[in-house]
């Protein structure tokens, strides 16, 4: 079960990291306008092996799994959970994929959620999930693009994870790796966590 929207983000991003991609791009945004409408949206884009239309259809079936990625799992729940959560929370989703050996293979998953809807899960620990994403193995680079934007006159937020300011930043795994001298030891992980949290708090 996914308790927060960021858990969904981590799950879908891990799919991209395990797709044979060289690059995975994750974009996470929260917006609000003067009418009080608040939206959470994320996009995961990879240049991995991609899926055919039939494979994509099967991936949306919670009772299907290829038995390869998770050999002991009898159902595949990543995309079906995402689709169900988006639909019941007044949001939506869109998935596009191109299968190898086309020149530009890969998959792009988009999902958005109405943060005012009572059925929408809380946003969750944004920098904590970003830290987890940066540790996914597979792609040569992982890029996170983050935006949180509140328009003047927007209604006050009502939850701890709600919007409270304007921020915008981009983080690359390769740059973090170089700056910290790797991402394997405890000190590097602590410093990465502190850095990601500072981006959320200080912008």
Legacy VTK file of the C-alpha trace (Angstrom):
# vtk DataFile Version 3.0
C-alpha trace
ASCII
DATASET POLYDATA
POINTS 203 float
0.000 0.000 0.000
1.193 3.528 -0.760
0.628 5.831 2.184
1.794 9.011 0.438
2.049 10.442 -3.056
5.832 10.408 -2.774
5.715 6.630 -2.242
4.057 6.408 -5.652
6.770 8.670 -7.072
9.484 6.368 -5.713
7.788 3.251 -7.093
7.383 4.621 -10.618
10.904 6.088 -10.628
12.317 2.716 -9.615
10.582 1.186 -12.628
12.428 3.682 -14.817
15.738 2.961 -13.102
15.287 -0.764 -13.756
14.355 -0.319 -17.429
17.902 -0.370 -18.769
17.910 3.417 -19.084
21.002 5.612 -19.218
19.017 8.559 -17.870
15.955 8.905 -15.662
14.338 12.318 -15.205
11.901 12.964 -12.366
9.876 16.172 -12.157
7.755 16.911 -9.083
5.626 20.022 -8.764
3.012 21.440 -6.403
0.921 24.402 -7.483
-1.865 26.519 -6.093
-3.825 29.415 -7.531
-5.853 32.316 -6.197
-9.034 30.241 -6.295
-7.551 27.771 -3.815
-7.046 24.942 -6.308
-4.001 22.893 -5.328
-2.382 20.215 -7.471
0.455 17.729 -7.113
1.979 16.491 -10.370
4.914 14.296 -11.268
6.578 12.984 -14.418
9.050 10.120 -14.716
10.834 9.865 -18.052
13.445 7.267 -18.990
15.295 6.231 -22.151
15.164 2.525 -21.341
13.962 -0.422 -23.368
10.346 0.758 -23.398
7.153 -1.245 -23.893
4.970 -2.239 -26.791
1.308 -1.214 -26.673
0.423 -4.737 -25.545
3.067 -4.739 -22.804
1.862 -1.339 -21.624
-1.689 -2.622 -21.448
-0.565 -5.626 -19.399
1.460 -3.389 -17.072
-1.772 -1.627 -16.118
-3.337 -4.918 -15.010
-2.830 -5.514 -11.256
-3.137 -9.276 -11.768
-0.277 -9.491 -14.269
3.433 -9.840 -13.616
6.193 -11.148 -15.856
7.788 -12.964 -12.905
11.222 -11.585 -13.792
11.581 -8.311 -11.885
10.018 -9.740 -8.696
10.072 -13.561 -8.989
8.041 -14.164 -5.816
5.309 -11.659 -6.633
2.121 -12.918 -8.235
0.663 -9.512 -9.107
2.104 -6.265 -10.458
0.870 -3.245 -8.519
3.030 -0.244 -9.504
1.096 1.313 -12.388
-2.329 -0.004 -11.289
-1.912 1.636 -7.855
-0.889 4.881 -9.521
-3.858 4.844 -11.883
-6.342 4.001 -9.139
-5.004 6.677 -6.767
-5.023 9.355 -9.465
-8.565 8.569 -10.537
-10.148 8.374 -7.078
-8.452 11.604 -5.995
-9.843 13.703 -8.836
-6.616 13.641 -10.832
-5.452 11.819 -13.925
-2.614 10.009 -15.638
-0.933 9.505 -18.991
1.642 6.909 -20.018
3.581 6.776 -23.279
6.219 4.226 -24.253
8.302 3.252 -27.280
9.912 -0.155 -27.524
13.460 -0.968 -28.642
14.950 -1.104 -31.249
13.503 2.269 -32.287
16.032 5.083 -32.043
14.255 6.853 -29.186
12.898 4.138 -26.916
11.736 4.736 -23.379
8.735 5.441 -21.183
7.146 8.593 -19.800
4.655 8.446 -16.941
2.630 11.511 -15.964
0.216 11.707 -13.037
-1.569 14.520 -11.250
-3.649 14.733 -8.085
-6.097 17.220 -6.575
-4.613 18.139 -3.189
-7.993 19.463 -2.023
-9.674 16.100 -2.568
-10.312 14.168 0.660
-9.291 10.925 -1.066
-5.837 12.214 -2.040
-3.050 10.765 0.144
-0.688 13.226 1.867
2.314 14.370 -0.151
4.812 12.763 2.210
8.541 13.239 2.772
9.714 14.901 -0.433
13.469 15.194 0.326
13.474 11.747 1.946
12.105 10.135 -1.205
14.508 12.165 -3.350
17.350 10.698 -1.299
15.986 7.193 -1.918
15.655 7.867 -5.657
19.271 9.040 -5.878
20.389 5.652 -4.551
18.584 3.601 -7.203
21.046 1.508 -9.191
21.028 1.200 -12.962
20.978 4.462 -14.907
24.124 6.488 -15.504
22.376 9.586 -14.200
19.196 10.529 -12.364
17.928 14.101 -12.607
15.354 15.530 -10.207
13.509 18.733 -11.069
11.427 20.210 -8.285
8.966 23.091 -8.199
6.574 24.321 -5.552
4.638 27.416 -6.478
1.930 29.306 -4.632
0.189 32.164 -6.397
-0.508 35.360 -4.425
-3.833 35.134 -2.650
-3.945 31.325 -2.626
-5.895 29.772 0.212
-3.810 28.857 3.281
-2.525 25.254 3.331
-4.133 22.875 5.796
-1.663 19.972 6.062
2.016 19.682 7.093
2.940 18.686 3.553
1.007 21.557 2.010
2.477 24.389 0.035
4.165 27.170 1.971
6.326 29.068 -0.521
7.995 29.141 -3.898
10.947 26.914 -4.659
12.564 25.614 -7.814
15.713 23.540 -8.137
17.400 20.736 -10.077
19.666 18.016 -8.692
21.775 15.510 -10.624
23.061 12.253 -9.168
26.386 12.544 -11.001
26.972 16.009 -9.530
26.129 14.829 -6.019
28.439 11.848 -6.479
31.322 14.104 -7.502
30.682 16.661 -4.767
30.436 14.072 -1.978
33.106 11.707 -3.283
30.575 8.923 -3.702
27.258 7.917 -2.170
28.247 4.759 -0.344
29.385 5.761 3.159
27.206 7.019 5.991
28.723 10.502 6.044
27.961 11.045 2.344
24.378 9.876 2.821
23.889 12.205 5.790
25.301 15.149 3.855
23.078 14.366 0.858
20.038 14.200 3.104
20.901 17.547 4.714
21.458 19.149 1.318
18.153 17.931 -0.133
16.248 19.094 2.933
17.895 22.491 2.769
16.684 22.915 -0.817
13.112 22.328 0.330
13.356 24.617 3.368
15.524 27.526 2.275
14.441 28.418 -1.256
LINES 1 204
203 0 1 2 3 4 5 6 7 8 9 10 11 12 13 14 15 16 17 18 19 20 21 22 23 24 25 26 27 28 29 30 31 32 33 34 35 36 37 38 39 40 41 42 43 44 45 46 47 48 49 50 51 52 53 54 55 56 57 58 59 60 61 62 63 64 65 66 67 68 69 70 71 72 73 74 75 76 77 78 79 80 81 82 83 84 85 86 87 88 89 90 91 92 93 94 95 96 97 98 99 100 101 102 103 104 105 106 107 108 109 110 111 112 113 114 115 116 117 118 119 120 121 122 123 124 125 126 127 128 129 130 131 132 133 134 135 136 137 138 139 140 141 142 143 144 145 146 147 148 149 150 151 152 153 154 155 156 157 158 159 160 161 162 163 164 165 166 167 168 169 170 171 172 173 174 175 176 177 178 179 180 181 182 183 184 185 186 187 188 189 190 191 192 193 194 195 196 197 198 199 200 201 202
